[in-house]
Amino acid sequence: MTASQGIKYKAEPADQILVTPLDSLTLVYQRRSGITHIVAEPAPEILAAMGTDAMTADEVAQRLAAQFDFDGTQAADIIAARLNELADLGLVERCHA
Amino acid sequence: MHEFRVQVGPAAFRIGSQWKRPLDQLAEFYRDYPVPEIPDYSVRLESVSLLRRFIRPSVAINGDYMLPDAAPLPLAQGLLAAEMAMNLQMALGWRRHLLLHASAVEKDGRALIMTGQSGSGKSTLAAMLGHRGWRFMGDEFVLVDLDSGDAVPFPRLISLKNEAIGAMMATALDGRFGPLMPETPKGDIRHMVPPADAIAAMSRPARPALLLFPSFGFDAAFREVGPSEVFMRLTQASTNYVALGEKGFSTLTRFVQTVPARAIDYRDGIEAEALVNQLWAECV
């Protein structure tokens, strides 16, 4: 069991961010802070997949695995690391169960 | 306190000075520019102390927006101090447009914008192209309209540095040049009045059509610069991107998504002009 398991994450509401994909990176402007974040995949995909739900890293991985062709169980740790980075940026919120 | 007023593009300045000479120089070089009634910014050229107004006079730059640690300049560089003060007001205070530290020229209603570090040659290239069939729009700031995305001219005096001084004096034989100011903090500087058509059309915007990142001193070459890299470079080249908030974001993202960008290397003006013409034909 990883440290991130059990922690739920909630994405910044879609109406609070402006997402602009460019060639290799994606810009995420956060209305609340006025900060422009420059992120690479899979960060934009994670934010889009989470919608308004509070989810664990495993749940996000499973949802992404259903959309993209990969094994969700193997990707959970990677997704957890990205979620923690997004939480540090303020683009997702950690909601402890 | 002596006073001089000038309108440059959309910005109106009032310059006050304890000495008459820098304002006489400004009045001479800006004689074809409009005189505004209500200034956007006031700047003041003042002595650092009562004594230094008369003995080895030294000009401190004050105004609506100031840098507390800006070093004073000798009175002989008073014109430079006034230009720096006006630039400072724009860099720190302007909110009506997205402000890019860049030069620009126009042809057929479309703007070629050039940005880069000091010494990249963006100012010299704009000055040179302004004498070779392009309309000079500015060598310091490009103002991007927050609604239309158009580039708005800001054709202040052209600031030529070091080798560019001789190059432009050879190119613009009918040009009006300011006094040579040797050994300023930025090297040798000589100002040049923009061509008459640039001043006459300074309220006419142009649609950004090509962005160049010039590098002086390398064999002629160019490469495509992708939108992500352009975005990062332009956020660094903008002094008010963060202050503009969401408007700044939407304006800059539209710019990087619609304006093709190339980095160019060149060794002299002839090479640069050939590259510019080639890329203009390919991209615009």
Interface residues (C-beta under 8 A of the other chain):
Chain A: L18 T20 L22 D23 S24 L25 L27 Y29 R31 G34 T36 I38
Chain B: G226 P227 S228 F231 M232 T235 V242 G245 E246 F249 S250 T253 V256 Q257
